[in-house]
Amino acid sequence: MSALFNFHSFLTVVLLGICSCTYVKMQFPAILELRTGFRGFVWKAARIGERLSPWVAVGCFIMGISIIFF
């Protein structure tokens, strides 16, 4: 089933995207200086990961537990 139609898979993809964008921004900050187009989307996802990092971490932990056990 596609991640668009399954809410559990959609949340997993969103959390992984936020975490990946935050990691890319921390490792290569010069890549996201230009905030237009796809880079703007990655910059916004990285900003969410930076500012809401405790909540993103809790979400990733809960999502990992649910994937393992359910």
ZAVEX-888286 format. One record per residue: residue in one letter; residue number from 1; x, y, z of N, C-alpha, C in turn. Coordinates in pm, whole numbers. Example, Ala and Ser with C-alpha at 12.3 -4.5 7.8 and 13.67 -1.06 7.14 Angstrom:
<pts>
pt seza: A lovo: 1 nu: 1319 nv: -569 nw: 780 cau: 1230 cav: -450 caw: 780 cu: 1320 cv: -330 cw: 780
pt seza: S lovo: 2 nu: 1285 nv: -225 nw: 708 cau: 1367 cav: -106 caw: 714 cu: 1290 cv: 3 cw: 787
</pts>
This chain:
<pts>
pt seza: M lovo: 1 nu: 83 nv: -118 nw: 0 cau: 0 cav: 0 caw: 0 cu: 88 cv: 125 cw: 0
pt seza: S lovo: 2 nu: 44 nv: 225 nw: -69 cau: 121 cav: 349 caw: -80 cu: 123 cv: 424 cw: 53
pt seza: A lovo: 3 nu: 230 nv: 498 nw: 76 cau: 242 cav: 576 caw: 199 cu: 141 cv: 690 cw: 204
pt seza: L lovo: 4 nu: 83 nv: 726 nw: 91 cau: -17 cav: 832 caw: 91 cu: -151 cv: 787 cw: 146
pt seza: F lovo: 5 nu: -181 nv: 659 nw: 135 cau: -311 cav: 610 caw: 176 cu: -310 cv: 544 cw: 313
pt seza: N lovo: 6 nu: -194 nv: 513 nw: 365 cau: -181 cav: 451 caw: 496 cu: -123 cv: 556 cw: 591
pt seza: F lovo: 7 nu: -201 nv: 595 nw: 692 cau: -160 cav: 704 caw: 781 cu: -32 cv: 669 cw: 857
pt seza: H lovo: 8 nu: -18 nv: 545 nw: 900 cau: 102 cav: 501 caw: 972 cu: 226 cv: 516 cw: 884
pt seza: S lovo: 9 nu: 217 nv: 474 nw: 761 cau: 330 cav: 487 caw: 668 cu: 359 cv: 633 cw: 635
pt seza: F lovo: 10 nu: 254 nv: 713 nw: 623 cau: 271 cav: 855 caw: 596 cu: 347 cv: 924 cw: 709
pt seza: L lovo: 11 nu: 311 nv: 895 nw: 834 cau: 383 cav: 954 caw: 947 cu: 528 cv: 909 cw: 951
pt seza: T lovo: 12 nu: 553 nv: 784 nw: 916 cau: 690 cav: 734 caw: 912 cu: 772 cv: 809 cw: 808
pt seza: V lovo: 13 nu: 716 nv: 828 nw: 690 cau: 786 cav: 900 caw: 583 cu: 812 cv: 1046 cw: 623
pt seza: V lovo: 14 nu: 714 nv: 1110 nw: 685 cau: 731 cav: 1250 caw: 727 cu: 840 cv: 1261 cw: 833
pt seza: L lovo: 15 nu: 839 nv: 1174 nw: 933 cau: 942 cav: 1179 caw: 1038 cu: 1081 cv: 1151 cw: 981
pt seza: L lovo: 16 nu: 1092 nv: 1053 nw: 894 cau: 1222 cav: 1024 caw: 832 cu: 1269 cv: 1141 cw: 745
pt seza: G lovo: 17 nu: 1176 nv: 1205 nw: 677 cau: 1212 cav: 1322 caw: 596 cu: 1263 cv: 1437 cw: 681
pt seza: I lovo: 18 nu: 1194 nv: 1465 nw: 791 cau: 1237 cav: 1573 caw: 881 cu: 1374 cv: 1543 cw: 938
pt seza: C lovo: 19 nu: 1394 nv: 1420 nw: 984 cau: 1523 cav: 1383 caw: 1042 cu: 1635 cv: 1388 cw: 938
pt seza: S lovo: 20 nu: 1607 nv: 1342 nw: 817 cau: 1708 cav: 1344 caw: 711 cu: 1745 cv: 1487 cw: 671
pt seza: C lovo: 21 nu: 1645 nv: 1573 nw: 658 cau: 1672 cav: 1712 caw: 620 cu: 1751 cv: 1784 cw: 729
pt seza: T lovo: 22 nu: 1720 nv: 1757 nw: 855 cau: 1795 cav: 1818 caw: 965 cu: 1939 cv: 1771 cw: 964
pt seza: Y lovo: 23 nu: 1961 nv: 1643 nw: 937 cau: 2097 cav: 1589 caw: 931 cu: 2175 cv: 1653 cw: 817
pt seza: V lovo: 24 nu: 2113 nv: 1665 nw: 701 cau: 2181 cav: 1726 caw: 586 cu: 2217 cv: 1871 cw: 616
pt seza: K lovo: 25 nu: 2127 nv: 1944 nw: 681 cau: 2155 cav: 2084 caw: 712 cu: 2269 cv: 2096 cw: 813
pt seza: M lovo: 26 nu: 2276 nv: 2005 nw: 909 cau: 2384 cav: 2010 caw: 1007 cu: 2520 cv: 1973 cw: 946
pt seza: Q lovo: 27 nu: 2520 nv: 1881 nw: 851 cau: 2646 cav: 1837 caw: 791 cu: 2693 cv: 1931 cw: 680
pt seza: F lovo: 28 nu: 2600 nv: 1982 nw: 600 cau: 2634 cav: 2066 caw: 484 cu: 2547 cv: 2192 cw: 484
pt seza: P lovo: 29 nu: 2576 nv: 2289 nw: 570 cau: 2488 cav: 2407 caw: 579 cu: 2491 cv: 2495 cw: 454
pt seza: A lovo: 30 nu: 2597 nv: 2490 nw: 376 cau: 2606 cav: 2575 caw: 258 cu: 2508 cv: 2533 cw: 149
pt seza: I lovo: 31 nu: 2466 nv: 2408 nw: 151 cau: 2373 cav: 2359 caw: 49 cu: 2239 cv: 2431 cw: 57
pt seza: L lovo: 32 nu: 2196 nv: 2465 nw: 178 cau: 2062 cav: 2520 caw: 197 cu: 2060 cv: 2672 cw: 211
pt seza: E lovo: 33 nu: 2163 nv: 2740 nw: 161 cau: 2163 cav: 2886 caw: 166 cu: 2055 cv: 2944 cw: 76
pt seza: L lovo: 34 nu: 2034 nv: 2884 nw: -38 cau: 1931 cav: 2927 caw: -131 cu: 1800 cv: 2859 cw: -91
pt seza: R lovo: 35 nu: 1699 nv: 2938 nw: -56 cau: 1575 cav: 2882 caw: 1 cu: 1460 cv: 2883 cw: -98
pt seza: T lovo: 36 nu: 1485 nv: 2850 nw: -221 cau: 1378 cav: 2845 caw: -319 cu: 1368 cv: 2704 cw: -376
pt seza: G lovo: 37 nu: 1250 nv: 2667 nw: -422 cau: 1229 cav: 2537 caw: -484 cu: 1240 cv: 2423 cw: -385
pt seza: F lovo: 38 nu: 1302 nv: 2316 nw: -429 cau: 1316 cav: 2197 caw: -345 cu: 1405 cv: 2225 cw: -224
pt seza: R lovo: 39 nu: 1506 nv: 2308 nw: -241 cau: 1593 cav: 2343 caw: -128 cu: 1515 cv: 2417 cw: -20
pt seza: G lovo: 40 nu: 1416 nv: 2495 nw: -59 cau: 1330 cav: 2563 caw: 38 cu: 1249 cv: 2464 cw: 119
pt seza: F lovo: 41 nu: 1200 nv: 2361 nw: 53 cau: 1125 cav: 2256 caw: 124 cu: 1216 cv: 2184 cw: 223
pt seza: V lovo: 42 nu: 1338 nv: 2152 nw: 179 cau: 1433 cav: 2084 caw: 268 cu: 1470 cv: 2176 cw: 384
pt seza: W lovo: 43 nu: 1488 nv: 2305 nw: 357 cau: 1521 cav: 2401 caw: 462 cu: 1409 cv: 2409 cw: 566
pt seza: K lovo: 44 nu: 1284 nv: 2411 nw: 520 cau: 1171 cav: 2418 caw: 613 cu: 1161 cv: 2292 cw: 698
pt seza: A lovo: 45 nu: 1182 nv: 2176 nw: 637 cau: 1179 cav: 2051 caw: 713 cu: 1293 cv: 2048 cw: 815
pt seza: A lovo: 46 nu: 1410 nv: 2098 nw: 776 cau: 1522 cav: 2104 caw: 869 cu: 1494 cv: 2200 cw: 984
pt seza: R lovo: 47 nu: 1428 nv: 2310 nw: 955 cau: 1392 cav: 2406 caw: 1058 cu: 1295 cv: 2343 cw: 1159
pt seza: I lovo: 48 nu: 1200 nv: 2265 nw: 1110 cau: 1109 cav: 2193 caw: 1200 cu: 1188 cv: 2097 cw: 1287
pt seza: G lovo: 49 nu: 1282 nv: 2025 nw: 1229 cau: 1364 cav: 1932 caw: 1304 cu: 1451 cv: 1999 cw: 1409
pt seza: E lovo: 50 nu: 1498 nv: 2120 nw: 1379 cau: 1581 cav: 2193 caw: 1475 cu: 1498 cv: 2247 cw: 1589
pt seza: R lovo: 51 nu: 1389 nv: 2310 nw: 1559 cau: 1310 cav: 2377 caw: 1663 cu: 1225 cv: 2283 cw: 1745
pt seza: L lovo: 52 nu: 1180 nv: 2176 nw: 1686 cau: 1096 cav: 2080 caw: 1757 cu: 1168 cv: 1949 cw: 1782
pt seza: S lovo: 53 nu: 1300 nv: 1955 nw: 1801 cau: 1378 cav: 1832 caw: 1811 cu: 1335 cv: 1739 cw: 1924
pt seza: P lovo: 54 nu: 1295 nv: 1786 nw: 2042 cau: 1248 cav: 1690 caw: 2143 cu: 1122 cv: 1617 cw: 2098
pt seza: W lovo: 55 nu: 1032 nv: 1689 nw: 2035 cau: 907 cav: 1627 caw: 1990 cu: 932 cv: 1533 cw: 1873
pt seza: V lovo: 56 nu: 1021 nv: 1571 nw: 1784 cau: 1056 cav: 1483 caw: 1671 cu: 1123 cv: 1357 cw: 1722
pt seza: A lovo: 57 nu: 1210 nv: 1370 nw: 1822 cau: 1276 cav: 1253 caw: 1880 cu: 1175 cv: 1159 cw: 1946
pt seza: V lovo: 58 nu: 1081 nv: 1214 nw: 2018 cau: 976 cav: 1132 caw: 2081 cu: 893 cv: 1065 cw: 1973
pt seza: G lovo: 59 nu: 859 nv: 1139 nw: 1868 cau: 783 cav: 1080 caw: 1759 cu: 856 cv: 967 cw: 1690
pt seza: C lovo: 60 nu: 987 nv: 985 nw: 1669 cau: 1067 cav: 878 caw: 1608 cu: 1075 cv: 756 cw: 1698
pt seza: F lovo: 61 nu: 1090 nv: 778 nw: 1828 cau: 1096 cav: 668 caw: 1923 cu: 965 cv: 590 cw: 1925
pt seza: I lovo: 62 nu: 854 nv: 660 nw: 1934 cau: 722 cav: 595 caw: 1936 cu: 696 cv: 524 cw: 1803
pt seza: M lovo: 63 nu: 734 nv: 586 nw: 1692 cau: 715 cav: 523 caw: 1562 cu: 799 cv: 397 cw: 1551
pt seza: G lovo: 64 nu: 921 nv: 399 nw: 1601 cau: 1006 cav: 280 caw: 1598 cu: 948 cv: 168 cw: 1681
pt seza: I lovo: 65 nu: 897 nv: 200 nw: 1799 cau: 834 cav: 98 caw: 1884 cu: 712 cv: 40 cw: 1815
pt seza: S lovo: 66 nu: 631 nv: 126 nw: 1756 cau: 509 cav: 75 caw: 1690 cu: 541 cv: -10 cw: 1568
pt seza: I lovo: 67 nu: 649 nv: 23 nw: 1496 cau: 686 cav: -58 caw: 1380 cu: 737 cv: -194 cw: 1425
pt seza: I lovo: 68 nu: 815 nv: -197 nw: 1534 cau: 869 cav: -324 caw: 1582 cu: 760 cv: -416 cw: 1637
pt seza: F lovo: 69 nu: 668 nv: -362 nw: 1714 cau: 572 cav: -446 caw: 1787 cu: 436 cv: -458 cw: 1720
pt seza: F lovo: 70 nu: 401 nv: -370 nw: 1628 cau: 266 cav: -378 caw: 1570 cu: 273 cv: -401 cw: 1423
</pts>
